[in-house]
Amino acid sequence: MSVVTVSEKESGPRMPVPLCSICGAESTGIHFGVEACAACSAFFRRTVVLRKNYECAKSGECSVSKGKLLALW
């Protein structure tokens, strides 16, 4: 699992913060069985609820990156 460290208080110890397994942002917890941020969790929840199917428009070479607009349709 990837982690980043943030200072709890100026004089306090540094605590590891889990990263989203999908995009690498700070995780908000376990969602759908993996560490995930709020944005990825919401995306996958909407996808399931609305029964959406997304396909990569680049012959399967689409990448998932934090802060980048992706061509998924």
PDB file of N, CA, C and O in Angstrom:
ATOM      1  N   MET A   1       0.850  -1.169   0.000  1.00  0.00           N
ATOM      2  CA  MET A   1       0.000   0.000   0.000  1.00  0.00           C
ATOM      3  C   MET A   1       0.894   1.231   0.000  1.00  0.00           C
ATOM      4  O   MET A   1       1.886   1.272   0.728  1.00  0.00           O
ATOM      5  N   SER A   2       0.559   2.236  -0.807  1.00  0.00           N
ATOM      6  CA  SER A   2       1.294   3.492  -0.846  1.00  0.00           C
ATOM      7  C   SER A   2       0.786   4.417   0.244  1.00  0.00           C
ATOM      8  O   SER A   2      -0.403   4.425   0.560  1.00  0.00           O
ATOM      9  N   VAL A   3       1.691   5.192   0.815  1.00  0.00           N
ATOM     10  CA  VAL A   3       1.294   6.145   1.844  1.00  0.00           C
ATOM     11  C   VAL A   3       2.049   7.448   1.668  1.00  0.00           C
ATOM     12  O   VAL A   3       3.145   7.471   1.109  1.00  0.00           O
ATOM     13  N   VAL A   4       1.455   8.533   2.149  1.00  0.00           N
ATOM     14  CA  VAL A   4       2.132   9.817   2.262  1.00  0.00           C
ATOM     15  C   VAL A   4       2.106  10.177   3.726  1.00  0.00           C
ATOM     16  O   VAL A   4       1.301   9.630   4.481  1.00  0.00           O
ATOM     17  N   THR A   5       2.958  11.076   4.144  1.00  0.00           N
ATOM     18  CA  THR A   5       2.932  11.475   5.545  1.00  0.00           C
ATOM     19  C   THR A   5       2.519  12.928   5.667  1.00  0.00           C
ATOM     20  O   THR A   5       2.919  13.769   4.862  1.00  0.00           O
ATOM     21  N   VAL A   6       1.729  13.211   6.664  1.00  0.00           N
ATOM     22  CA  VAL A   6       1.316  14.576   6.969  1.00  0.00           C
ATOM     23  C   VAL A   6       1.506  14.787   8.460  1.00  0.00           C
ATOM     24  O   VAL A   6       1.378  13.852   9.249  1.00  0.00           O
ATOM     25  N   SER A   7       1.807  16.003   8.836  1.00  0.00           N
ATOM     26  CA  SER A   7       2.021  16.305  10.243  1.00  0.00           C
ATOM     27  C   SER A   7       0.683  16.510  10.930  1.00  0.00           C
ATOM     28  O   SER A   7      -0.123  17.335  10.501  1.00  0.00           O
ATOM     29  N   GLU A   8       0.446  15.746  12.011  1.00  0.00           N
ATOM     30  CA  GLU A   8      -0.805  15.875  12.758  1.00  0.00           C
ATOM     31  C   GLU A   8      -0.852  17.234  13.443  1.00  0.00           C
ATOM     32  O   GLU A   8      -1.856  17.940  13.359  1.00  0.00           O
ATOM     33  N   LYS A   9       0.220  17.597  14.115  1.00  0.00           N
ATOM     34  CA  LYS A   9       0.395  18.894  14.753  1.00  0.00           C
ATOM     35  C   LYS A   9       1.827  19.300  14.469  1.00  0.00           C
ATOM     36  O   LYS A   9       2.647  18.468  14.080  1.00  0.00           O
ATOM     37  N   GLU A  10       2.128  20.550  14.656  1.00  0.00           N
ATOM     38  CA  GLU A  10       3.488  20.994  14.378  1.00  0.00           C
ATOM     39  C   GLU A  10       4.522  20.165  15.125  1.00  0.00           C
ATOM     40  O   GLU A  10       5.545  19.794  14.549  1.00  0.00           O
ATOM     41  N   SER A  11       4.275  19.872  16.385  1.00  0.00           N
ATOM     42  CA  SER A  11       5.242  19.126  17.186  1.00  0.00           C
ATOM     43  C   SER A  11       4.919  17.635  17.270  1.00  0.00           C
ATOM     44  O   SER A  11       5.685  16.875  17.863  1.00  0.00           O
ATOM     45  N   GLY A  12       3.796  17.202  16.686  1.00  0.00           N
ATOM     46  CA  GLY A  12       3.367  15.809  16.784  1.00  0.00           C
ATOM     47  C   GLY A  12       4.068  14.912  15.791  1.00  0.00           C
ATOM     48  O   GLY A  12       4.769  15.388  14.898  1.00  0.00           O
ATOM     49  N   PRO A  13       3.880  13.615  15.946  1.00  0.00           N
ATOM     50  CA  PRO A  13       4.504  12.653  15.029  1.00  0.00           C
ATOM     51  C   PRO A  13       3.834  12.693  13.659  1.00  0.00           C
ATOM     52  O   PRO A  13       2.688  13.121  13.525  1.00  0.00           O
ATOM     53  N   ARG A  14       4.559  12.246  12.662  1.00  0.00           N
ATOM     54  CA  ARG A  14       4.002  12.192  11.307  1.00  0.00           C
ATOM     55  C   ARG A  14       3.226  10.889  11.166  1.00  0.00           C
ATOM     56  O   ARG A  14       3.735   9.818  11.496  1.00  0.00           O
ATOM     57  N   MET A  15       2.011  10.982  10.682  1.00  0.00           N
ATOM     58  CA  MET A  15       1.140   9.813  10.546  1.00  0.00           C
ATOM     59  C   MET A  15       1.020   9.440   9.067  1.00  0.00           C
ATOM     60  O   MET A  15       0.869  10.321   8.220  1.00  0.00           O
ATOM     61  N   PRO A  16       1.085   8.142   8.746  1.00  0.00           N
ATOM     62  CA  PRO A  16       0.909   7.735   7.354  1.00  0.00           C
ATOM     63  C   PRO A  16      -0.547   7.903   6.921  1.00  0.00           C
ATOM     64  O   PRO A  16      -1.470   7.598   7.676  1.00  0.00           O
ATOM     65  N   VAL A  17      -0.736   8.385   5.710  1.00  0.00           N
ATOM     66  CA  VAL A  17      -2.073   8.553   5.144  1.00  0.00           C
ATOM     67  C   VAL A  17      -2.153   7.649   3.917  1.00  0.00           C
ATOM     68  O   VAL A  17      -1.370   7.823   2.983  1.00  0.00           O
ATOM     69  N   PRO A  18      -3.081   6.685   3.891  1.00  0.00           N
ATOM     70  CA  PRO A  18      -3.195   5.797   2.728  1.00  0.00           C
ATOM     71  C   PRO A  18      -3.582   6.582   1.477  1.00  0.00           C
ATOM     72  O   PRO A  18      -4.266   7.602   1.553  1.00  0.00           O
ATOM     73  N   LEU A  19      -3.135   6.090   0.336  1.00  0.00           N
ATOM     74  CA  LEU A  19      -3.460   6.715  -0.942  1.00  0.00           C
ATOM     75  C   LEU A  19      -4.523   5.909  -1.674  1.00  0.00           C
ATOM     76  O   LEU A  19      -4.641   4.698  -1.487  1.00  0.00           O
ATOM     77  N   CYS A  20      -5.288   6.593  -2.505  1.00  0.00           N
ATOM     78  CA  CYS A  20      -6.299   5.957  -3.345  1.00  0.00           C
ATOM     79  C   CYS A  20      -5.602   4.972  -4.285  1.00  0.00           C
ATOM     80  O   CYS A  20      -4.642   5.336  -4.964  1.00  0.00           O
ATOM     81  N   SER A  21      -6.076   3.745  -4.323  1.00  0.00           N
ATOM     82  CA  SER A  21      -5.494   2.714  -5.184  1.00  0.00           C
ATOM     83  C   SER A  21      -5.730   2.992  -6.661  1.00  0.00           C
ATOM     84  O   SER A  21      -5.071   2.396  -7.513  1.00  0.00           O
ATOM     85  N   ILE A  22      -6.662   3.889  -6.977  1.00  0.00           N
ATOM     86  CA  ILE A  22      -7.023   4.155  -8.360  1.00  0.00           C
ATOM     87  C   ILE A  22      -6.253   5.338  -8.930  1.00  0.00           C
ATOM     88  O   ILE A  22      -5.636   5.229  -9.990  1.00  0.00           O
ATOM     89  N   CYS A  23      -6.289   6.488  -8.217  1.00  0.00           N
ATOM     90  CA  CYS A  23      -5.681   7.703  -8.771  1.00  0.00           C
ATOM     91  C   CYS A  23      -4.507   8.245  -7.970  1.00  0.00           C
ATOM     92  O   CYS A  23      -3.793   9.122  -8.459  1.00  0.00           O
ATOM     93  N   GLY A  24      -4.285   7.758  -6.769  1.00  0.00           N
ATOM     94  CA  GLY A  24      -3.154   8.217  -5.981  1.00  0.00           C
ATOM     95  C   GLY A  24      -3.427   9.383  -5.049  1.00  0.00           C
ATOM     96  O   GLY A  24      -2.521   9.819  -4.339  1.00  0.00           O
ATOM     97  N   ALA A  25      -4.651   9.901  -5.031  1.00  0.00           N
ATOM     98  CA  ALA A  25      -5.010  10.977  -4.097  1.00  0.00           C
ATOM     99  C   ALA A  25      -5.118  10.395  -2.689  1.00  0.00           C
ATOM    100  O   ALA A  25      -5.076   9.177  -2.515  1.00  0.00           O
ATOM    101  N   GLU A  26      -5.257  11.259  -1.684  1.00  0.00           N
ATOM    102  CA  GLU A  26      -5.424  10.764  -0.318  1.00  0.00           C
ATOM    103  C   GLU A  26      -6.726   9.978  -0.210  1.00  0.00           C
ATOM    104  O   GLU A  26      -7.779  10.441  -0.649  1.00  0.00           O
ATOM    105  N   SER A  27      -6.647   8.800   0.370  1.00  0.00           N
ATOM    106  CA  SER A  27      -7.813   7.938   0.534  1.00  0.00           C
ATOM    107  C   SER A  27      -8.726   8.453   1.640  1.00  0.00           C
ATOM    108  O   SER A  27      -8.264   9.035   2.622  1.00  0.00           O
ATOM    109  N   THR A  28     -10.022   8.232   1.468  1.00  0.00           N
ATOM    110  CA  THR A  28     -10.991   8.552   2.521  1.00  0.00           C
ATOM    111  C   THR A  28     -11.452   7.280   3.221  1.00  0.00           C
ATOM    112  O   THR A  28     -12.311   7.327   4.102  1.00  0.00           O
ATOM    113  N   GLY A  29     -10.882   6.143   2.828  1.00  0.00           N
ATOM    114  CA  GLY A  29     -11.225   4.879   3.463  1.00  0.00           C
ATOM    115  C   GLY A  29     -11.360   3.761   2.450  1.00  0.00           C
ATOM    116  O   GLY A  29     -11.036   3.922   1.273  1.00  0.00           O
ATOM    117  N   ILE A  30     -11.845   2.623   2.930  1.00  0.00           N
ATOM    118  CA  ILE A  30     -12.046   1.461   2.067  1.00  0.00           C
ATOM    119  C   ILE A  30     -13.409   1.593   1.392  1.00  0.00           C
ATOM    120  O   ILE A  30     -14.441   1.659   2.059  1.00  0.00           O
ATOM    121  N   HIS A  31     -13.398   1.630   0.072  1.00  0.00           N
ATOM    122  CA  HIS A  31     -14.628   1.703  -0.719  1.00  0.00           C
ATOM    123  C   HIS A  31     -14.533   0.631  -1.802  1.00  0.00           C
ATOM    124  O   HIS A  31     -13.532   0.558  -2.514  1.00  0.00           O
ATOM    125  N   PHE A  32     -15.545  -0.183  -1.928  1.00  0.00           N
ATOM    126  CA  PHE A  32     -15.571  -1.259  -2.917  1.00  0.00           C
ATOM    127  C   PHE A  32     -14.359  -2.179  -2.765  1.00  0.00           C
ATOM    128  O   PHE A  32     -13.857  -2.720  -3.750  1.00  0.00           O
ATOM    129  N   GLY A  33     -13.892  -2.352  -1.526  1.00  0.00           N
ATOM    130  CA  GLY A  33     -12.824  -3.299  -1.233  1.00  0.00           C
ATOM    131  C   GLY A  33     -11.400  -2.781  -1.355  1.00  0.00           C
ATOM    132  O   GLY A  33     -10.458  -3.535  -1.112  1.00  0.00           O
ATOM    133  N   VAL A  34     -11.213  -1.515  -1.725  1.00  0.00           N
ATOM    134  CA  VAL A  34      -9.860  -0.953  -1.846  1.00  0.00           C
ATOM    135  C   VAL A  34      -9.814   0.439  -1.228  1.00  0.00           C
ATOM    136  O   VAL A  34     -10.850   1.078  -1.045  1.00  0.00           O
ATOM    137  N   GLU A  35      -8.602   0.908  -0.906  1.00  0.00           N
ATOM    138  CA  GLU A  35      -8.434   2.289  -0.465  1.00  0.00           C
ATOM    139  C   GLU A  35      -8.839   3.175  -1.638  1.00  0.00           C
ATOM    140  O   GLU A  35      -8.337   2.998  -2.748  1.00  0.00           O
ATOM    141  N   ALA A  36      -9.740   4.124  -1.402  1.00  0.00           N
ATOM    142  CA  ALA A  36     -10.197   4.995  -2.485  1.00  0.00           C
ATOM    143  C   ALA A  36     -10.489   6.391  -1.959  1.00  0.00           C
ATOM    144  O   ALA A  36     -10.887   6.558  -0.807  1.00  0.00           O
ATOM    145  N   CYS A  37     -10.289   7.393  -2.810  1.00  0.00           N
ATOM    146  CA  CYS A  37     -10.621   8.772  -2.459  1.00  0.00           C
ATOM    147  C   CYS A  37     -12.122   8.983  -2.676  1.00  0.00           C
ATOM    148  O   CYS A  37     -12.799   8.121  -3.236  1.00  0.00           O
ATOM    149  N   ALA A  38     -12.625  10.110  -2.240  1.00  0.00           N
ATOM    150  CA  ALA A  38     -14.054  10.405  -2.375  1.00  0.00           C
ATOM    151  C   ALA A  38     -14.475  10.473  -3.843  1.00  0.00           C
ATOM    152  O   ALA A  38     -15.550   9.993  -4.201  1.00  0.00           O
ATOM    153  N   ALA A  39     -13.635  11.067  -4.695  1.00  0.00           N
ATOM    154  CA  ALA A  39     -13.992  11.218  -6.111  1.00  0.00           C
ATOM    155  C   ALA A  39     -14.097   9.867  -6.818  1.00  0.00           C
ATOM    156  O   ALA A  39     -15.064   9.619  -7.537  1.00  0.00           O
ATOM    157  N   CYS A  40     -13.113   8.997  -6.619  1.00  0.00           N
ATOM    158  CA  CYS A  40     -13.159   7.677  -7.262  1.00  0.00           C
ATOM    159  C   CYS A  40     -14.306   6.841  -6.714  1.00  0.00           C
ATOM    160  O   CYS A  40     -14.976   6.132  -7.465  1.00  0.00           O
ATOM    161  N   SER A  41     -14.533   6.922  -5.413  1.00  0.00           N
ATOM    162  CA  SER A  41     -15.641   6.199  -4.797  1.00  0.00           C
ATOM    163  C   SER A  41     -16.972   6.640  -5.397  1.00  0.00           C
ATOM    164  O   SER A  41     -17.813   5.806  -5.732  1.00  0.00           O
ATOM    165  N   ALA A  42     -17.160   7.953  -5.532  1.00  0.00           N
ATOM    166  CA  ALA A  42     -18.405   8.481  -6.110  1.00  0.00           C
ATOM    167  C   ALA A  42     -18.555   8.055  -7.565  1.00  0.00           C
ATOM    168  O   ALA A  42     -19.651   7.693  -7.993  1.00  0.00           O
ATOM    169  N   PHE A  43     -17.462   8.094  -8.333  1.00  0.00           N
ATOM    170  CA  PHE A  43     -17.506   7.687  -9.733  1.00  0.00           C
ATOM    171  C   PHE A  43     -17.961   6.235  -9.861  1.00  0.00           C
ATOM    172  O   PHE A  43     -18.856   5.931 -10.650  1.00  0.00           O
ATOM    173  N   PHE A  44     -17.349   5.342  -9.091  1.00  0.00           N
ATOM    174  CA  PHE A  44     -17.715   3.931  -9.184  1.00  0.00           C
ATOM    175  C   PHE A  44     -19.117   3.665  -8.650  1.00  0.00           C
ATOM    176  O   PHE A  44     -19.819   2.805  -9.181  1.00  0.00           O
ATOM    177  N   ARG A  45     -19.536   4.380  -7.619  1.00  0.00           N
ATOM    178  CA  ARG A  45     -20.900   4.228  -7.101  1.00  0.00           C
ATOM    179  C   ARG A  45     -21.919   4.637  -8.177  1.00  0.00           C
ATOM    180  O   ARG A  45     -22.890   3.919  -8.417  1.00  0.00           O
ATOM    181  N   ARG A  46     -21.694   5.799  -8.827  1.00  0.00           N
ATOM    182  CA  ARG A  46     -22.600   6.248  -9.901  1.00  0.00           C
ATOM    183  C   ARG A  46     -22.599   5.255 -11.054  1.00  0.00           C
ATOM    184  O   ARG A  46     -23.649   4.967 -11.630  1.00  0.00           O
ATOM    185  N   THR A  47     -21.432   4.736 -11.391  1.00  0.00           N
ATOM    186  CA  THR A  47     -21.322   3.778 -12.488  1.00  0.00           C
ATOM    187  C   THR A  47     -22.175   2.544 -12.219  1.00  0.00           C
ATOM    188  O   THR A  47     -22.869   2.061 -13.113  1.00  0.00           O
ATOM    189  N   VAL A  48     -22.126   2.034 -10.993  1.00  0.00           N
ATOM    190  CA  VAL A  48     -22.909   0.849 -10.631  1.00  0.00           C
ATOM    191  C   VAL A  48     -24.397   1.180 -10.595  1.00  0.00           C
ATOM    192  O   VAL A  48     -25.205   0.459 -11.181  1.00  0.00           O
ATOM    193  N   VAL A  49     -24.765   2.260  -9.917  1.00  0.00           N
ATOM    194  CA  VAL A  49     -26.179   2.625  -9.765  1.00  0.00           C
ATOM    195  C   VAL A  49     -26.829   2.907 -11.116  1.00  0.00           C
ATOM    196  O   VAL A  49     -27.956   2.482 -11.366  1.00  0.00           O
ATOM    197  N   LEU A  50     -26.119   3.626 -11.990  1.00  0.00           N
ATOM    198  CA  LEU A  50     -26.678   3.991 -13.294  1.00  0.00           C
ATOM    199  C   LEU A  50     -26.410   2.936 -14.369  1.00  0.00           C
ATOM    200  O   LEU A  50     -26.786   3.109 -15.529  1.00  0.00           O
ATOM    201  N   ARG A  51     -25.757   1.842 -13.972  1.00  0.00           N
ATOM    202  CA  ARG A  51     -25.440   0.740 -14.892  1.00  0.00           C
ATOM    203  C   ARG A  51     -24.703   1.227 -16.140  1.00  0.00           C
ATOM    204  O   ARG A  51     -25.033   0.847 -17.264  1.00  0.00           O
ATOM    205  N   LYS A  52     -23.710   2.065 -15.919  1.00  0.00           N
ATOM    206  CA  LYS A  52     -22.908   2.612 -17.023  1.00  0.00           C
ATOM    207  C   LYS A  52     -21.817   1.620 -17.420  1.00  0.00           C
ATOM    208  O   LYS A  52     -21.315   0.874 -16.579  1.00  0.00           O
ATOM    209  N   ASN A  53     -21.459   1.611 -18.675  1.00  0.00           N
ATOM    210  CA  ASN A  53     -20.328   0.841 -19.186  1.00  0.00           C
ATOM    211  C   ASN A  53     -19.418   1.803 -19.926  1.00  0.00           C
ATOM    212  O   ASN A  53     -19.829   2.416 -20.911  1.00  0.00           O
ATOM    213  N   TYR A  54     -18.189   1.940 -19.460  1.00  0.00           N
ATOM    214  CA  TYR A  54     -17.220   2.813 -20.107  1.00  0.00           C
ATOM    215  C   TYR A  54     -16.186   1.960 -20.815  1.00  0.00           C
ATOM    216  O   TYR A  54     -15.805   0.896 -20.327  1.00  0.00           O
ATOM    217  N   GLU A  55     -15.736   2.430 -21.966  1.00  0.00           N
ATOM    218  CA  GLU A  55     -14.684   1.745 -22.704  1.00  0.00           C
ATOM    219  C   GLU A  55     -13.623   2.759 -23.082  1.00  0.00           C
ATOM    220  O   GLU A  55     -13.929   3.913 -23.378  1.00  0.00           O
ATOM    221  N   CYS A  56     -12.391   2.326 -23.070  1.00  0.00           N
ATOM    222  CA  CYS A  56     -11.284   3.183 -23.473  1.00  0.00           C
ATOM    223  C   CYS A  56     -11.366   3.421 -24.976  1.00  0.00           C
ATOM    224  O   CYS A  56     -11.513   2.477 -25.753  1.00  0.00           O
ATOM    225  N   ALA A  57     -11.268   4.691 -25.383  1.00  0.00           N
ATOM    226  CA  ALA A  57     -11.336   5.047 -26.798  1.00  0.00           C
ATOM    227  C   ALA A  57      -9.961   4.971 -27.468  1.00  0.00           C
ATOM    228  O   ALA A  57      -9.828   5.300 -28.647  1.00  0.00           O
ATOM    229  N   LYS A  58      -8.948   4.541 -26.728  1.00  0.00           N
ATOM    230  CA  LYS A  58      -7.578   4.507 -27.253  1.00  0.00           C
ATOM    231  C   LYS A  58      -7.055   3.077 -27.342  1.00  0.00           C
ATOM    232  O   LYS A  58      -5.928   2.813 -26.925  1.00  0.00           O
ATOM    233  N   SER A  59      -7.823   2.180 -27.858  1.00  0.00           N
ATOM    234  CA  SER A  59      -7.422   0.778 -28.032  1.00  0.00           C
ATOM    235  C   SER A  59      -6.889   0.150 -26.752  1.00  0.00           C
ATOM    236  O   SER A  59      -5.918  -0.607 -26.778  1.00  0.00           O
ATOM    237  N   GLY A  60      -7.532   0.472 -25.630  1.00  0.00           N
ATOM    238  CA  GLY A  60      -7.138  -0.119 -24.358  1.00  0.00           C
ATOM    239  C   GLY A  60      -5.921   0.511 -23.708  1.00  0.00           C
ATOM    240  O   GLY A  60      -5.383  -0.047 -22.752  1.00  0.00           O
ATOM    241  N   GLU A  61      -5.469   1.665 -24.203  1.00  0.00           N
ATOM    242  CA  GLU A  61      -4.279   2.304 -23.649  1.00  0.00           C
ATOM    243  C   GLU A  61      -4.606   3.580 -22.877  1.00  0.00           C
ATOM    244  O   GLU A  61      -3.771   4.482 -22.815  1.00  0.00           O
ATOM    245  N   CYS A  62      -5.787   3.678 -22.294  1.00  0.00           N
ATOM    246  CA  CYS A  62      -6.158   4.836 -21.482  1.00  0.00           C
ATOM    247  C   CYS A  62      -5.491   4.707 -20.117  1.00  0.00           C
ATOM    248  O   CYS A  62      -5.386   3.608 -19.572  1.00  0.00           O
ATOM    249  N   SER A  63      -5.042   5.831 -19.571  1.00  0.00           N
ATOM    250  CA  SER A  63      -4.437   5.793 -18.243  1.00  0.00           C
ATOM    251  C   SER A  63      -5.306   6.574 -17.269  1.00  0.00           C
ATOM    252  O   SER A  63      -6.013   7.505 -17.655  1.00  0.00           O
ATOM    253  N   VAL A  64      -5.245   6.184 -16.009  1.00  0.00           N
ATOM    254  CA  VAL A  64      -5.982   6.870 -14.953  1.00  0.00           C
ATOM    255  C   VAL A  64      -4.967   7.682 -14.172  1.00  0.00           C
ATOM    256  O   VAL A  64      -4.065   7.125 -13.548  1.00  0.00           O
ATOM    257  N   SER A  65      -5.114   9.008 -14.207  1.00  0.00           N
ATOM    258  CA  SER A  65      -4.167   9.886 -13.525  1.00  0.00           C
ATOM    259  C   SER A  65      -4.910  10.972 -12.779  1.00  0.00           C
ATOM    260  O   SER A  65      -5.899  11.513 -13.272  1.00  0.00           O
ATOM    261  N   LYS A  66      -4.433  11.286 -11.593  1.00  0.00           N
ATOM    262  CA  LYS A  66      -5.039  12.337 -10.780  1.00  0.00           C
ATOM    263  C   LYS A  66      -4.968  13.671 -11.521  1.00  0.00           C
ATOM    264  O   LYS A  66      -3.913  14.057 -12.023  1.00  0.00           O
ATOM    265  N   GLY A  67      -6.101  14.368 -11.583  1.00  0.00           N
ATOM    266  CA  GLY A  67      -6.138  15.712 -12.133  1.00  0.00           C
ATOM    267  C   GLY A  67      -6.111  15.813 -13.639  1.00  0.00           C
ATOM    268  O   GLY A  67      -5.915  16.909 -14.166  1.00  0.00           O
ATOM    269  N   LYS A  68      -6.299  14.719 -14.359  1.00  0.00           N
ATOM    270  CA  LYS A  68      -6.282  14.772 -15.820  1.00  0.00           C
ATOM    271  C   LYS A  68      -7.609  14.280 -16.370  1.00  0.00           C
ATOM    272  O   LYS A  68      -8.158  13.283 -15.899  1.00  0.00           O
ATOM    273  N   LEU A  69      -8.122  14.987 -17.371  1.00  0.00           N
ATOM    274  CA  LEU A  69      -9.340  14.570 -18.048  1.00  0.00           C
ATOM    275  C   LEU A  69      -8.996  13.393 -18.943  1.00  0.00           C
ATOM    276  O   LEU A  69      -8.044  13.457 -19.721  1.00  0.00           O
ATOM    277  N   LEU A  70      -9.756  12.331 -18.837  1.00  0.00           N
ATOM    278  CA  LEU A  70      -9.467  11.119 -19.595  1.00  0.00           C
ATOM    279  C   LEU A  70     -10.522  10.870 -20.654  1.00  0.00           C
ATOM    280  O   LEU A  70     -11.697  11.178 -20.455  1.00  0.00           O
ATOM    281  N   ALA A  71     -10.108  10.319 -21.767  1.00  0.00           N
ATOM    282  CA  ALA A  71     -11.040   9.947 -22.824  1.00  0.00           C
ATOM    283  C   ALA A  71     -11.556   8.544 -22.537  1.00  0.00           C
ATOM    284  O   ALA A  71     -10.895   7.560 -22.868  1.00  0.00           O
ATOM    285  N   LEU A  72     -12.728   8.446 -21.925  1.00  0.00           N
ATOM    286  CA  LEU A  72     -13.292   7.141 -21.582  1.00  0.00           C
ATOM    287  C   LEU A  72     -14.453   6.749 -22.481  1.00  0.00           C
ATOM    288  O   LEU A  72     -14.927   5.615 -22.404  1.00  0.00           O
ATOM    289  N   TRP A  73     -14.912   7.632 -23.310  1.00  0.00           N
ATOM    290  CA  TRP A  73     -16.052   7.296 -24.163  1.00  0.00           C
ATOM    291  C   TRP A  73     -15.830   7.790 -25.552  1.00  0.00           C
ATOM    292  O   TRP A  73     -16.683   7.600 -26.419  1.00  0.00           O
TER     293      TRP A  73
END
